[in-house]
Each structure stands twice: as C-alpha cells, then as structure tokens.
Amino acid sequence: MNSIHVKKNDMVVVLSGEHKGKVGKVLVAMPERGRVVIEGVNLMSKSLRKSQDNPKGGIITKEFPIYAAKVMLQEKFETRKKKRGAITTDKV
C-alpha cells in the first residue's frame, strides 16, 4: 500500500469511528503505513520526560494517526451528500 487518496493540506471528513463527522486538514500523510494525521482529530495525552528543554516534564495533547480508509476528501463528501439529498427528495 504505497499510495493513498489524500495528501498533506487536503481538507477531509472522518467517515467512521469515534470521530465520525469531524472535518480537518491533513497534517501528515504516511502512505507506507496507510495512515494520516488530521488536525483536531484523534487527540491523545502524552507524557513528557524531564529534560533540559523541559525541566519539569509534563503532559501534552497531540494528534495521533488514523487509517486513511476512514477519511474522504471534503469536496467529494459534499457532492455525495447533495446527490443523496436530491434522490431522497425526488422519491417523496
């Protein structure tokens, strides 16, 4: 799996999982692993060790990767949504 359908700076919508429906920008694409990091999605807390840069240590919140198959480009999602809406209103 060396290619994925999204790239860095694309706007995407999460299709499934805990963050379903959230919209964000792709920060990092990892085609070799089939994952993407999306701004504001899949936030987790991570502990930092004490170091010279951070003498007290601490806890930070950062984005972690999710599977690329769970996201869709926002513009494709919007067109799909419009088509489905038009179909359902024609039948009723």
PyMOL Python script that loads the backbone (N, CA, C, O; Angstrom):
from pymol import cmd

cmd.read_pdbstr("""\
ATOM      1  N   MET A   1       0.850  -1.179   0.000  1.00  0.00           N
ATOM      2  CA  MET A   1       0.000   0.000   0.000  1.00  0.00           C
ATOM      3  C   MET A   1       0.890   1.234   0.000  1.00  0.00           C
ATOM      4  O   MET A   1       1.160   1.800   1.059  1.00  0.00           O
ATOM      5  N   ASN A   2       1.346   1.655  -1.166  1.00  0.00           N
ATOM      6  CA  ASN A   2       2.273   2.771  -1.247  1.00  0.00           C
ATOM      7  C   ASN A   2       1.628   4.056  -1.710  1.00  0.00           C
ATOM      8  O   ASN A   2       2.330   5.048  -1.901  1.00  0.00           O
ATOM      9  N   SER A   3       0.324   4.082  -1.897  1.00  0.00           N
ATOM     10  CA  SER A   3      -0.331   5.334  -2.262  1.00  0.00           C
ATOM     11  C   SER A   3      -1.665   5.427  -1.525  1.00  0.00           C
ATOM     12  O   SER A   3      -2.342   4.424  -1.300  1.00  0.00           O
ATOM     13  N   ILE A   4      -2.021   6.640  -1.162  1.00  0.00           N
ATOM     14  CA  ILE A   4      -3.305   6.882  -0.516  1.00  0.00           C
ATOM     15  C   ILE A   4      -3.997   8.025  -1.247  1.00  0.00           C
ATOM     16  O   ILE A   4      -3.353   8.785  -1.970  1.00  0.00           O
ATOM     17  N   HIS A   5      -5.295   8.144  -1.060  1.00  0.00           N
ATOM     18  CA  HIS A   5      -6.106   9.089  -1.828  1.00  0.00           C
ATOM     19  C   HIS A   5      -6.071  10.517  -1.297  1.00  0.00           C
ATOM     20  O   HIS A   5      -6.681  11.401  -1.899  1.00  0.00           O
ATOM     21  N   VAL A   6      -5.384  10.770  -0.198  1.00  0.00           N
ATOM     22  CA  VAL A   6      -5.282  12.127   0.341  1.00  0.00           C
ATOM     23  C   VAL A   6      -3.814  12.504   0.481  1.00  0.00           C
ATOM     24  O   VAL A   6      -2.940  11.640   0.548  1.00  0.00           O
ATOM     25  N   LYS A   7      -3.559  13.798   0.524  1.00  0.00           N
ATOM     26  CA  LYS A   7      -2.190  14.277   0.700  1.00  0.00           C
ATOM     27  C   LYS A   7      -2.198  15.415   1.711  1.00  0.00           C
ATOM     28  O   LYS A   7      -3.255  15.849   2.167  1.00  0.00           O
ATOM     29  N   LYS A   8      -1.019  15.885   2.051  1.00  0.00           N
ATOM     30  CA  LYS A   8      -0.861  16.946   3.033  1.00  0.00           C
ATOM     31  C   LYS A   8      -1.643  18.192   2.608  1.00  0.00           C
ATOM     32  O   LYS A   8      -1.674  18.537   1.426  1.00  0.00           O
ATOM     33  N   ASN A   9      -2.263  18.855   3.562  1.00  0.00           N
ATOM     34  CA  ASN A   9      -3.051  20.086   3.404  1.00  0.00           C
ATOM     35  C   ASN A   9      -4.419  19.879   2.753  1.00  0.00           C
ATOM     36  O   ASN A   9      -5.104  20.867   2.492  1.00  0.00           O
ATOM     37  N   ASP A  10      -4.849  18.648   2.477  1.00  0.00           N
ATOM     38  CA  ASP A  10      -6.207  18.396   1.992  1.00  0.00           C
ATOM     39  C   ASP A  10      -7.193  18.521   3.152  1.00  0.00           C
ATOM     40  O   ASP A  10      -6.867  18.174   4.287  1.00  0.00           O
ATOM     41  N   MET A  11      -8.399  19.018   2.864  1.00  0.00           N
ATOM     42  CA  MET A  11      -9.464  19.043   3.858  1.00  0.00           C
ATOM     43  C   MET A  11     -10.246  17.737   3.733  1.00  0.00           C
ATOM     44  O   MET A  11     -10.693  17.378   2.644  1.00  0.00           O
ATOM     45  N   VAL A  12     -10.410  17.027   4.859  1.00  0.00           N
ATOM     46  CA  VAL A  12     -11.062  15.720   4.837  1.00  0.00           C
ATOM     47  C   VAL A  12     -12.150  15.635   5.894  1.00  0.00           C
ATOM     48  O   VAL A  12     -12.182  16.419   6.843  1.00  0.00           O
ATOM     49  N   VAL A  13     -13.050  14.655   5.708  1.00  0.00           N
ATOM     50  CA  VAL A  13     -14.115  14.345   6.661  1.00  0.00           C
ATOM     51  C   VAL A  13     -13.891  12.923   7.139  1.00  0.00           C
ATOM     52  O   VAL A  13     -13.605  12.036   6.334  1.00  0.00           O
ATOM     53  N   VAL A  14     -14.017  12.693   8.448  1.00  0.00           N
ATOM     54  CA  VAL A  14     -13.867  11.350   9.004  1.00  0.00           C
ATOM     55  C   VAL A  14     -15.193  10.623   8.812  1.00  0.00           C
ATOM     56  O   VAL A  14     -16.243  11.133   9.205  1.00  0.00           O
ATOM     57  N   LEU A  15     -15.150   9.429   8.208  1.00  0.00           N
ATOM     58  CA  LEU A  15     -16.361   8.687   7.861  1.00  0.00           C
ATOM     59  C   LEU A  15     -16.824   7.708   8.930  1.00  0.00           C
ATOM     60  O   LEU A  15     -18.018   7.424   9.024  1.00  0.00           O
ATOM     61  N   SER A  16     -15.903   7.186   9.737  1.00  0.00           N
ATOM     62  CA  SER A  16     -16.305   6.186  10.714  1.00  0.00           C
ATOM     63  C   SER A  16     -15.434   6.273  11.959  1.00  0.00           C
ATOM     64  O   SER A  16     -14.366   6.886  11.954  1.00  0.00           O
ATOM     65  N   GLY A  17     -15.910   5.653  13.009  1.00  0.00           N
ATOM     66  CA  GLY A  17     -15.152   5.619  14.253  1.00  0.00           C
ATOM     67  C   GLY A  17     -15.620   6.655  15.256  1.00  0.00           C
ATOM     68  O   GLY A  17     -16.675   7.268  15.094  1.00  0.00           O
ATOM     69  N   GLU A  18     -14.832   6.837  16.279  1.00  0.00           N
ATOM     70  CA  GLU A  18     -15.161   7.740  17.384  1.00  0.00           C
ATOM     71  C   GLU A  18     -15.286   9.194  16.935  1.00  0.00           C
ATOM     72  O   GLU A  18     -16.042   9.960  17.533  1.00  0.00           O
ATOM     73  N   HIS A  19     -14.566   9.576  15.906  1.00  0.00           N
ATOM     74  CA  HIS A  19     -14.533  10.968  15.450  1.00  0.00           C
ATOM     75  C   HIS A  19     -15.341  11.184  14.172  1.00  0.00           C
ATOM     76  O   HIS A  19     -15.051  12.102  13.404  1.00  0.00           O
ATOM     77  N   LYS A  20     -16.337  10.355  13.942  1.00  0.00           N
ATOM     78  CA  LYS A  20     -17.157  10.422  12.726  1.00  0.00           C
ATOM     79  C   LYS A  20     -17.773  11.804  12.556  1.00  0.00           C
ATOM     80  O   LYS A  20     -18.347  12.357  13.493  1.00  0.00           O
ATOM     81  N   GLY A  21     -17.647  12.363  11.337  1.00  0.00           N
ATOM     82  CA  GLY A  21     -18.234  13.648  11.019  1.00  0.00           C
ATOM     83  C   GLY A  21     -17.320  14.835  11.228  1.00  0.00           C
ATOM     84  O   GLY A  21     -17.647  15.940  10.795  1.00  0.00           O
ATOM     85  N   LYS A  22     -16.188  14.643  11.876  1.00  0.00           N
ATOM     86  CA  LYS A  22     -15.271  15.757  12.096  1.00  0.00           C
ATOM     87  C   LYS A  22     -14.533  16.107  10.807  1.00  0.00           C
ATOM     88  O   LYS A  22     -14.212  15.238   9.996  1.00  0.00           O
ATOM     89  N   VAL A  23     -14.272  17.405  10.641  1.00  0.00           N
ATOM     90  CA  VAL A  23     -13.582  17.910   9.460  1.00  0.00           C
ATOM     91  C   VAL A  23     -12.256  18.496   9.903  1.00  0.00           C
ATOM     92  O   VAL A  23     -12.185  19.174  10.928  1.00  0.00           O
ATOM     93  N   GLY A  24     -11.200  18.238   9.134  1.00  0.00           N
ATOM     94  CA  GLY A  24      -9.897  18.791   9.478  1.00  0.00           C
ATOM     95  C   GLY A  24      -8.937  18.727   8.310  1.00  0.00           C
ATOM     96  O   GLY A  24      -9.223  18.126   7.274  1.00  0.00           O
ATOM     97  N   LYS A  25      -7.793  19.360   8.499  1.00  0.00           N
ATOM     98  CA  LYS A  25      -6.754  19.407   7.478  1.00  0.00           C
ATOM     99  C   LYS A  25      -5.737  18.305   7.748  1.00  0.00           C
ATOM    100  O   LYS A  25      -5.378  18.058   8.900  1.00  0.00           O
ATOM    101  N   VAL A  26      -5.274  17.644   6.694  1.00  0.00           N
ATOM    102  CA  VAL A  26      -4.267  16.595   6.827  1.00  0.00           C
ATOM    103  C   VAL A  26      -2.922  17.254   7.132  1.00  0.00           C
ATOM    104  O   VAL A  26      -2.419  18.053   6.342  1.00  0.00           O
ATOM    105  N   LEU A  27      -2.350  16.914   8.279  1.00  0.00           N
ATOM    106  CA  LEU A  27      -1.052  17.454   8.682  1.00  0.00           C
ATOM    107  C   LEU A  27       0.097  16.603   8.157  1.00  0.00           C
ATOM    108  O   LEU A  27       1.115  17.125   7.703  1.00  0.00           O
ATOM    109  N   VAL A  28      -0.080  15.274   8.226  1.00  0.00           N
ATOM    110  CA  VAL A  28       0.947  14.338   7.782  1.00  0.00           C
ATOM    111  C   VAL A  28       0.262  13.170   7.086  1.00  0.00           C
ATOM    112  O   VAL A  28      -0.729  12.639   7.588  1.00  0.00           O
ATOM    113  N   ALA A  29       0.785  12.770   5.936  1.00  0.00           N
ATOM    114  CA  ALA A  29       0.312  11.572   5.245  1.00  0.00           C
ATOM    115  C   ALA A  29       1.417  10.530   5.294  1.00  0.00           C
ATOM    116  O   ALA A  29       2.571  10.820   4.978  1.00  0.00           O
ATOM    117  N   MET A  30       1.057   9.309   5.695  1.00  0.00           N
ATOM    118  CA  MET A  30       2.029   8.212   5.782  1.00  0.00           C
ATOM    119  C   MET A  30       1.587   7.085   4.852  1.00  0.00           C
ATOM    120  O   MET A  30       0.982   6.117   5.313  1.00  0.00           O
ATOM    121  N   PRO A  31       1.876   7.189   3.547  1.00  0.00           N
ATOM    122  CA  PRO A  31       1.387   6.188   2.607  1.00  0.00           C
ATOM    123  C   PRO A  31       1.946   4.785   2.847  1.00  0.00           C
ATOM    124  O   PRO A  31       1.275   3.795   2.555  1.00  0.00           O
ATOM    125  N   GLU A  32       3.160   4.692   3.374  1.00  0.00           N
ATOM    126  CA  GLU A  32       3.733   3.366   3.616  1.00  0.00           C
ATOM    127  C   GLU A  32       2.990   2.629   4.729  1.00  0.00           C
ATOM    128  O   GLU A  32       2.992   1.398   4.760  1.00  0.00           O
ATOM    129  N   ARG A  33       2.359   3.361   5.635  1.00  0.00           N
ATOM    130  CA  ARG A  33       1.591   2.755   6.721  1.00  0.00           C
ATOM    131  C   ARG A  33       0.090   2.852   6.498  1.00  0.00           C
ATOM    132  O   ARG A  33      -0.690   2.234   7.223  1.00  0.00           O
ATOM    133  N   GLY A  34      -0.324   3.636   5.485  1.00  0.00           N
ATOM    134  CA  GLY A  34      -1.746   3.782   5.189  1.00  0.00           C
ATOM    135  C   GLY A  34      -2.480   4.617   6.222  1.00  0.00           C
ATOM    136  O   GLY A  34      -3.662   4.388   6.479  1.00  0.00           O
ATOM    137  N   ARG A  35      -1.795   5.581   6.813  1.00  0.00           N
ATOM    138  CA  ARG A  35      -2.383   6.404   7.867  1.00  0.00           C
ATOM    139  C   ARG A  35      -2.208   7.886   7.573  1.00  0.00           C
ATOM    140  O   ARG A  35      -1.351   8.283   6.783  1.00  0.00           O
ATOM    141  N   VAL A  36      -3.036   8.694   8.223  1.00  0.00           N
ATOM    142  CA  VAL A  36      -2.937  10.144   8.115  1.00  0.00           C
ATOM    143  C   VAL A  36      -3.135  10.763   9.493  1.00  0.00           C
ATOM    144  O   VAL A  36      -3.830  10.203  10.341  1.00  0.00           O
ATOM    145  N   VAL A  37      -2.517  11.928   9.710  1.00  0.00           N
ATOM    146  CA  VAL A  37      -2.708  12.704  10.930  1.00  0.00           C
ATOM    147  C   VAL A  37      -3.545  13.915  10.536  1.00  0.00           C
ATOM    148  O   VAL A  37      -3.179  14.664   9.630  1.00  0.00           O
ATOM    149  N   ILE A  38      -4.679  14.104  11.226  1.00  0.00           N
ATOM    150  CA  ILE A  38      -5.614  15.168  10.895  1.00  0.00           C
ATOM    151  C   ILE A  38      -5.694  16.145  12.057  1.00  0.00           C
ATOM    152  O   ILE A  38      -5.756  15.749  13.221  1.00  0.00           O
ATOM    153  N   GLU A  39      -5.690  17.429  11.718  1.00  0.00           N
ATOM    154  CA  GLU A  39      -5.711  18.494  12.717  1.00  0.00           C
ATOM    155  C   GLU A  39      -7.007  18.430  13.541  1.00  0.00           C
ATOM    156  O   GLU A  39      -8.103  18.492  12.985  1.00  0.00           O
ATOM    157  N   GLY A  40      -6.873  18.307  14.860  1.00  0.00           N
ATOM    158  CA  GLY A  40      -8.017  18.315  15.765  1.00  0.00           C
ATOM    159  C   GLY A  40      -8.760  16.995  15.881  1.00  0.00           C
ATOM    160  O   GLY A  40      -9.811  16.942  16.520  1.00  0.00           O
ATOM    161  N   VAL A  41      -8.243  15.926  15.280  1.00  0.00           N
ATOM    162  CA  VAL A  41      -8.897  14.618  15.312  1.00  0.00           C
ATOM    163  C   VAL A  41      -7.967  13.613  15.975  1.00  0.00           C
ATOM    164  O   VAL A  41      -6.755  13.652  15.764  1.00  0.00           O
ATOM    165  N   ASN A  42      -8.530  12.712  16.775  1.00  0.00           N
ATOM    166  CA  ASN A  42      -7.790  11.658  17.472  1.00  0.00           C
ATOM    167  C   ASN A  42      -6.729  12.251  18.406  1.00  0.00           C
ATOM    168  O   ASN A  42      -5.561  11.865  18.366  1.00  0.00           O
ATOM    169  N   LEU A  43      -7.157  13.188  19.237  1.00  0.00           N
ATOM    170  CA  LEU A  43      -6.258  13.817  20.214  1.00  0.00           C
ATOM    171  C   LEU A  43      -6.043  12.879  21.393  1.00  0.00           C
ATOM    172  O   LEU A  43      -6.992  12.292  21.912  1.00  0.00           O
ATOM    173  N   MET A  44      -4.789  12.744  21.809  1.00  0.00           N
ATOM    174  CA  MET A  44      -4.452  11.914  22.954  1.00  0.00           C
ATOM    175  C   MET A  44      -3.426  12.643  23.811  1.00  0.00           C
ATOM    176  O   MET A  44      -2.685  13.494  23.320  1.00  0.00           O
ATOM    177  N   SER A  45      -3.391  12.301  25.092  1.00  0.00           N
ATOM    178  CA  SER A  45      -2.413  12.881  26.002  1.00  0.00           C
ATOM    179  C   SER A  45      -1.153  12.043  25.994  1.00  0.00           C
ATOM    180  O   SER A  45      -1.209  10.814  25.942  1.00  0.00           O
ATOM    181  N   LYS A  46      -0.027  12.710  26.045  1.00  0.00           N
ATOM    182  CA  LYS A  46       1.256  12.027  26.040  1.00  0.00           C
ATOM    183  C   LYS A  46       2.123  12.635  27.131  1.00  0.00           C
ATOM    184  O   LYS A  46       2.208  13.857  27.247  1.00  0.00           O
ATOM    185  N   SER A  47       2.764  11.796  27.927  1.00  0.00           N
ATOM    186  CA  SER A  47       3.637  12.264  28.996  1.00  0.00           C
ATOM    187  C   SER A  47       5.014  12.579  28.449  1.00  0.00           C
ATOM    188  O   SER A  47       5.535  11.861  27.596  1.00  0.00           O
ATOM    189  N   LEU A  48       5.603  13.664  28.950  1.00  0.00           N
ATOM    190  CA  LEU A  48       6.950  14.042  28.559  1.00  0.00           C
ATOM    191  C   LEU A  48       7.905  13.799  29.722  1.00  0.00           C
ATOM    192  O   LEU A  48       7.582  14.089  30.874  1.00  0.00           O
ATOM    193  N   ARG A  49       9.068  13.270  29.414  1.00  0.00           N
ATOM    194  CA  ARG A  49      10.084  13.067  30.431  1.00  0.00           C
ATOM    195  C   ARG A  49      10.764  14.402  30.748  1.00  0.00           C
ATOM    196  O   ARG A  49      10.707  15.349  29.964  1.00  0.00           O
ATOM    197  N   LYS A  50      11.395  14.448  31.897  1.00  0.00           N
ATOM    198  CA  LYS A  50      12.189  15.620  32.239  1.00  0.00           C
ATOM    199  C   LYS A  50      13.394  15.681  31.322  1.00  0.00           C
ATOM    200  O   LYS A  50      14.016  14.662  31.021  1.00  0.00           O
ATOM    201  N   SER A  51      13.719  16.902  30.876  1.00  0.00           N
ATOM    202  CA  SER A  51      14.883  17.094  30.015  1.00  0.00           C
ATOM    203  C   SER A  51      15.384  18.516  30.200  1.00  0.00           C
ATOM    204  O   SER A  51      14.798  19.284  30.963  1.00  0.00           O
ATOM    205  N   GLN A  52      16.451  18.873  29.519  1.00  0.00           N
ATOM    206  CA  GLN A  52      16.952  20.238  29.608  1.00  0.00           C
ATOM    207  C   GLN A  52      15.952  21.228  29.026  1.00  0.00           C
ATOM    208  O   GLN A  52      15.753  22.316  29.568  1.00  0.00           O
ATOM    209  N   ASP A  53      15.325  20.843  27.920  1.00  0.00           N
ATOM    210  CA  ASP A  53      14.327  21.722  27.304  1.00  0.00           C
ATOM    211  C   ASP A  53      13.072  21.849  28.157  1.00  0.00           C
ATOM    212  O   ASP A  53      12.442  22.906  28.183  1.00  0.00           O
ATOM    213  N   ASN A  54      12.710  20.783  28.850  1.00  0.00           N
ATOM    214  CA  ASN A  54      11.502  20.756  29.651  1.00  0.00           C
ATOM    215  C   ASN A  54      11.846  20.204  31.039  1.00  0.00           C
ATOM    216  O   ASN A  54      11.630  19.019  31.294  1.00  0.00           O
ATOM    217  N   PRO A  55      12.378  21.043  31.941  1.00  0.00           N
ATOM    218  CA  PRO A  55      12.894  20.538  33.219  1.00  0.00           C
ATOM    219  C   PRO A  55      11.831  19.935  34.146  1.00  0.00           C
ATOM    220  O   PRO A  55      12.163  19.102  34.989  1.00  0.00           O
ATOM    221  N   LYS A  56      10.572  20.336  34.010  1.00  0.00           N
ATOM    222  CA  LYS A  56       9.535  19.788  34.879  1.00  0.00           C
ATOM    223  C   LYS A  56       8.847  18.569  34.285  1.00  0.00           C
ATOM    224  O   LYS A  56       8.114  17.878  34.992  1.00  0.00           O
ATOM    225  N   GLY A  57       9.064  18.287  33.007  1.00  0.00           N
ATOM    226  CA  GLY A  57       8.315  17.215  32.365  1.00  0.00           C
ATOM    227  C   GLY A  57       6.918  17.744  32.052  1.00  0.00           C
ATOM    228  O   GLY A  57       6.746  18.945  31.847  1.00  0.00           O
ATOM    229  N   GLY A  58       5.940  16.880  32.013  1.00  0.00           N
ATOM    230  CA  GLY A  58       4.581  17.342  31.814  1.00  0.00           C
ATOM    231  C   GLY A  58       3.773  16.445  30.899  1.00  0.00           C
ATOM    232  O   GLY A  58       4.212  15.366  30.502  1.00  0.00           O
ATOM    233  N   ILE A  59       2.576  16.923  30.574  1.00  0.00           N
ATOM    234  CA  ILE A  59       1.649  16.192  29.718  1.00  0.00           C
ATOM    235  C   ILE A  59       1.251  17.107  28.566  1.00  0.00           C
ATOM    236  O   ILE A  59       0.875  18.258  28.790  1.00  0.00           O
ATOM    237  N   ILE A  60       1.331  16.607  27.340  1.00  0.00           N
ATOM    238  CA  ILE A  60       0.895  17.376  26.179  1.00  0.00           C
ATOM    239  C   ILE A  60      -0.234  16.618  25.482  1.00  0.00           C
ATOM    240  O   ILE A  60      -0.373  15.405  25.636  1.00  0.00           O
ATOM    241  N   THR A  61      -1.025  17.347  24.723  1.00  0.00           N
ATOM    242  CA  THR A  61      -2.083  16.746  23.922  1.00  0.00           C
ATOM    243  C   THR A  61      -1.705  16.907  22.461  1.00  0.00           C
ATOM    244  O   THR A  61      -1.416  18.016  22.011  1.00  0.00           O
ATOM    245  N   LYS A  62      -1.704  15.804  21.714  1.00  0.00           N
ATOM    246  CA  LYS A  62      -1.321  15.874  20.309  1.00  0.00           C
ATOM    247  C   LYS A  62      -2.166  14.925  19.475  1.00  0.00           C
ATOM    248  O   LYS A  62      -2.814  14.018  19.998  1.00  0.00           O
ATOM    249  N   GLU A  63      -2.145  15.156  18.138  1.00  0.00           N
ATOM    250  CA  GLU A  63      -2.895  14.323  17.218  1.00  0.00           C
ATOM    251  C   GLU A  63      -2.126  13.038  16.926  1.00  0.00           C
ATOM    252  O   GLU A  63      -0.907  13.058  16.750  1.00  0.00           O
ATOM    253  N   PHE A  64      -2.845  11.932  16.878  1.00  0.00           N
ATOM    254  CA  PHE A  64      -2.268  10.656  16.516  1.00  0.00           C
ATOM    255  C   PHE A  64      -2.886  10.190  15.204  1.00  0.00           C
ATOM    256  O   PHE A  64      -3.983  10.628  14.856  1.00  0.00           O
ATOM    257  N   PRO A  65      -2.203   9.308  14.466  1.00  0.00           N
ATOM    258  CA  PRO A  65      -2.696   8.910  13.139  1.00  0.00           C
ATOM    259  C   PRO A  65      -3.947   8.030  13.192  1.00  0.00           C
ATOM    260  O   PRO A  65      -4.185   7.311  14.162  1.00  0.00           O
ATOM    261  N   ILE A  66      -4.747   8.112  12.106  1.00  0.00           N
ATOM    262  CA  ILE A  66      -5.868   7.201  11.903  1.00  0.00           C
ATOM    263  C   ILE A  66      -5.721   6.615  10.494  1.00  0.00           C
ATOM    264  O   ILE A  66      -4.956   7.128   9.677  1.00  0.00           O
ATOM    265  N   TYR A  67      -6.459   5.539  10.221  1.00  0.00           N
ATOM    266  CA  TYR A  67      -6.383   4.902   8.913  1.00  0.00           C
ATOM    267  C   TYR A  67      -6.927   5.825   7.829  1.00  0.00           C
ATOM    268  O   TYR A  67      -7.950   6.484   8.015  1.00  0.00           O
ATOM    269  N   ALA A  68      -6.236   5.864   6.707  1.00  0.00           N
ATOM    270  CA  ALA A  68      -6.640   6.713   5.588  1.00  0.00           C
ATOM    271  C   ALA A  68      -7.970   6.261   4.991  1.00  0.00           C
ATOM    272  O   ALA A  68      -8.685   7.066   4.394  1.00  0.00           O
ATOM    273  N   ALA A  69      -8.305   4.994   5.146  1.00  0.00           N
ATOM    274  CA  ALA A  69      -9.565   4.477   4.608  1.00  0.00           C
ATOM    275  C   ALA A  69     -10.779   5.045   5.348  1.00  0.00           C
ATOM    276  O   ALA A  69     -11.900   4.957   4.847  1.00  0.00           O
ATOM    277  N   LYS A  70     -10.573   5.617   6.515  1.00  0.00           N
ATOM    278  CA  LYS A  70     -11.672   6.180   7.291  1.00  0.00           C
ATOM    279  C   LYS A  70     -11.970   7.633   6.953  1.00  0.00           C
ATOM    280  O   LYS A  70     -12.863   8.232   7.551  1.00  0.00           O
ATOM    281  N   VAL A  71     -11.234   8.213   6.000  1.00  0.00           N
ATOM    282  CA  VAL A  71     -11.451   9.616   5.653  1.00  0.00           C
ATOM    283  C   VAL A  71     -11.778   9.768   4.172  1.00  0.00           C
ATOM    284  O   VAL A  71     -11.433   8.919   3.350  1.00  0.00           O
ATOM    285  N   MET A  72     -12.460  10.879   3.849  1.00  0.00           N
ATOM    286  CA  MET A  72     -12.807  11.205   2.472  1.00  0.00           C
ATOM    287  C   MET A  72     -12.574  12.689   2.266  1.00  0.00           C
ATOM    288  O   MET A  72     -12.780  13.487   3.180  1.00  0.00           O
ATOM    289  N   LEU A  73     -12.145  13.061   1.067  1.00  0.00           N
ATOM    290  CA  LEU A  73     -11.975  14.471   0.750  1.00  0.00           C
ATOM    291  C   LEU A  73     -13.285  15.212   0.984  1.00  0.00           C
ATOM    292  O   LEU A  73     -14.355  14.706   0.645  1.00  0.00           O
ATOM    293  N   GLN A  74     -13.205  16.400   1.557  1.00  0.00           N
ATOM    294  CA  GLN A  74     -14.409  17.147   1.921  1.00  0.00           C
ATOM    295  C   GLN A  74     -15.254  17.486   0.698  1.00  0.00           C
ATOM    296  O   GLN A  74     -16.481  17.402   0.766  1.00  0.00           O
ATOM    297  N   GLU A  75     -14.638  17.864  -0.413  1.00  0.00           N
ATOM    298  CA  GLU A  75     -15.418  18.243  -1.596  1.00  0.00           C
ATOM    299  C   GLU A  75     -16.165  17.037  -2.172  1.00  0.00           C
ATOM    300  O   GLU A  75     -17.292  17.186  -2.644  1.00  0.00           O
ATOM    301  N   LYS A  76     -15.556  15.840  -2.141  1.00  0.00           N
ATOM    302  CA  LYS A  76     -16.254  14.636  -2.599  1.00  0.00           C
ATOM    303  C   LYS A  76     -17.403  14.297  -1.665  1.00  0.00           C
ATOM    304  O   LYS A  76     -18.466  13.867  -2.110  1.00  0.00           O
ATOM    305  N   PHE A  77     -17.190  14.491  -0.373  1.00  0.00           N
ATOM    306  CA  PHE A  77     -18.227  14.214   0.619  1.00  0.00           C
ATOM    307  C   PHE A  77     -19.422  15.136   0.410  1.00  0.00           C
ATOM    308  O   PHE A  77     -20.569  14.695   0.494  1.00  0.00           O
ATOM    309  N   GLU A  78     -19.162  16.411   0.140  1.00  0.00           N
ATOM    310  CA  GLU A  78     -20.239  17.381  -0.069  1.00  0.00           C
ATOM    311  C   GLU A  78     -21.047  17.049  -1.326  1.00  0.00           C
ATOM    312  O   GLU A  78     -22.274  17.137  -1.307  1.00  0.00           O
ATOM    313  N   THR A  79     -20.376  16.670  -2.415  1.00  0.00           N
ATOM    314  CA  THR A  79     -21.108  16.325  -3.642  1.00  0.00           C
ATOM    315  C   THR A  79     -21.921  15.062  -3.444  1.00  0.00           C
ATOM    316  O   THR A  79     -23.035  14.955  -3.957  1.00  0.00           O
ATOM    317  N   ARG A  80     -21.376  14.099  -2.703  1.00  0.00           N
ATOM    318  CA  ARG A  80     -22.120  12.870  -2.416  1.00  0.00           C
ATOM    319  C   ARG A  80     -23.359  13.178  -1.584  1.00  0.00           C
ATOM    320  O   ARG A  80     -24.431  12.616  -1.804  1.00  0.00           O
ATOM    321  N   LYS A  81     -23.189  14.078  -0.630  1.00  0.00           N
ATOM    322  CA  LYS A  81     -24.294  14.464   0.243  1.00  0.00           C
ATOM    323  C   LYS A  81     -25.409  15.147  -0.562  1.00  0.00           C
ATOM    324  O   LYS A  81     -26.590  14.888  -0.330  1.00  0.00           O
ATOM    325  N   LYS A  82     -25.031  16.022  -1.512  1.00  0.00           N
ATOM    326  CA  LYS A  82     -26.020  16.708  -2.345  1.00  0.00           C
ATOM    327  C   LYS A  82     -26.769  15.728  -3.232  1.00  0.00           C
ATOM    328  O   LYS A  82     -27.986  15.835  -3.382  1.00  0.00           O
ATOM    329  N   LYS A  83     -26.049  14.764  -3.829  1.00  0.00           N
ATOM    330  CA  LYS A  83     -26.682  13.779  -4.704  1.00  0.00           C
ATOM    331  C   LYS A  83     -27.683  12.931  -3.933  1.00  0.00           C
ATOM    332  O   LYS A  83     -28.794  12.692  -4.407  1.00  0.00           O
ATOM    333  N   ARG A  84     -27.301  12.487  -2.774  1.00  0.00           N
ATOM    334  CA  ARG A  84     -28.202  11.651  -1.952  1.00  0.00           C
ATOM    335  C   ARG A  84     -29.411  12.442  -1.499  1.00  0.00           C
ATOM    336  O   ARG A  84     -30.515  11.901  -1.433  1.00  0.00           O
ATOM    337  N   GLY A  85     -29.220  13.721  -1.184  1.00  0.00           N
ATOM    338  CA  GLY A  85     -30.334  14.568  -0.784  1.00  0.00           C
ATOM    339  C   GLY A  85     -31.304  14.758  -1.932  1.00  0.00           C
ATOM    340  O   GLY A  85     -32.516  14.753  -1.716  1.00  0.00           O
ATOM    341  N   ALA A  86     -30.803  14.925  -3.152  1.00  0.00           N
ATOM    342  CA  ALA A  86     -31.657  15.125  -4.320  1.00  0.00           C
ATOM    343  C   ALA A  86     -32.442  13.853  -4.629  1.00  0.00           C
ATOM    344  O   ALA A  86     -33.603  13.931  -5.031  1.00  0.00           O
ATOM    345  N   ILE A  87     -31.829  12.689  -4.450  1.00  0.00           N
ATOM    346  CA  ILE A  87     -32.512  11.423  -4.717  1.00  0.00           C
ATOM    347  C   ILE A  87     -33.655  11.227  -3.737  1.00  0.00           C
ATOM    348  O   ILE A  87     -34.755  10.847  -4.138  1.00  0.00           O
ATOM    349  N   THR A  88     -33.411  11.480  -2.461  1.00  0.00           N
ATOM    350  CA  THR A  88     -34.454  11.250  -1.468  1.00  0.00           C
ATOM    351  C   THR A  88     -35.613  12.236  -1.613  1.00  0.00           C
ATOM    352  O   THR A  88     -36.753  11.864  -1.332  1.00  0.00           O
ATOM    353  N   THR A  89     -35.372  13.470  -2.036  1.00  0.00           N
ATOM    354  CA  THR A  89     -36.465  14.418  -2.184  1.00  0.00           C
ATOM    355  C   THR A  89     -37.297  14.123  -3.432  1.00  0.00           C
ATOM    356  O   THR A  89     -38.489  14.431  -3.455  1.00  0.00           O
ATOM    357  N   ASP A  90     -36.693  13.529  -4.476  1.00  0.00           N
ATOM    358  CA  ASP A  90     -37.443  13.177  -5.684  1.00  0.00           C
ATOM    359  C   ASP A  90     -38.437  12.060  -5.426  1.00  0.00           C
ATOM    360  O   ASP A  90     -39.523  12.059  -6.004  1.00  0.00           O
ATOM    361  N   LYS A  91     -38.095  11.127  -4.587  1.00  0.00           N
ATOM    362  CA  LYS A  91     -38.954   9.968  -4.320  1.00  0.00           C
ATOM    363  C   LYS A  91     -40.148  10.357  -3.448  1.00  0.00           C
ATOM    364  O   LYS A  91     -41.223   9.773  -3.584  1.00  0.00           O
ATOM    365  N   VAL A  92     -39.979  11.309  -2.578  1.00  0.00           N
ATOM    366  CA  VAL A  92     -41.044  11.646  -1.622  1.00  0.00           C
ATOM    367  C   VAL A  92     -42.041  12.614  -2.207  1.00  0.00           C
ATOM    368  O   VAL A  92     -42.997  12.999  -1.533  1.00  0.00           O
TER     369      VAL A  92
END
""", "prot")
cmd.dss("prot")
cmd.show_as("cartoon", "prot")
cmd.util.cbc("prot")
cmd.orient("prot")
